[in-house]
Amino acid sequence: MTWQATVELTVTGLGYDLVDTERSPRGLLRVFIDHAPDAAAGAFITVEDCEKVTRQLQHVLEVEGCAYERLEVSSPGLDRPLKRADDYTRFVGEQIEVTLKVPFQGRKKYRGVLHALADGWRVVLVEPEVAAKRGRGIGKSAEPKAEQALDFSLDEVREARLVPVVDFKGRRFAAPPAMTEGAKPQRQTNASIELDGGRKQ
């Protein structure tokens, strides 16, 4: 079993979602976790969650003989990457930023609200400056423009991330809005723990 498969099996076995893994040449193993899609709405990854996963991974990686120097387990943060089709399904209705492998109409980066299609995905475009002005009450009376959208498949994407929710009224990040039935869980704040793997301290 590969180290990636070992990590994924361990993380999912503890009831979490494995978002991503990174392994540096110097032996640092990074693991990014989130709550499973069916977790309580608005649940955040905490330091306690990271400690729980870290302890189990240290044990399992030692048993499996996976070599590493340091292990870091953390939340993916407010700009959570979208890696798999399940990630896109989970965050339909959220704002994302998509970077394409090949430019389309002269640009690679697009930002907008994610929608699911029968055979792919669509981002209904939102320009950052327009969204900011509308959030401040500017331009609300103006005639709305026709929506622009980008349809894409996952093999056309180099990178996709959630757009952090920013509150311009004093707090850096907005509090999660009230949840309604069928709504998606909100994103977590940053939480992480880093330990020397498999070594007594």
C-alpha angles and dihedrals in degrees: 000000000000121000090247091055090046092053093046094048091049096047095046090044088061090053099258133118117244106225101176146330132214130189121193125204089245093063102263112144114196121194122187117201137184134181114273115266091253093054122117112296113263094014114157129209107248135195087257090058090051092049092050093052092043093055093049094045092050090055096044096044090051092050091048092047095239108162121221138141103214134013123209121185118186147148116268091241131227093308093057113182120238109222109157138038089254089059091055092047091050094053102042107143094031126109113255137177115225125197113197125213091227124033117254117203089351099308140082102195123073130172127198150103115310120236131178121235129193091253104021144335139299132206114202098211124245119183110216096227092049092050091049093051092049090049089058092049095257119139097007092129093049119106107267115246122234111271117258119207141183120215116202146159124229094250088063092057124094094180139351129186139173114257111241113243107240124196113209093192098083109291117088096224125032120240114251110271120244110282123238127200111288093015121139123253115263125247122269131239120241117288127160146158127200124194138168101260119245095347129122112239 
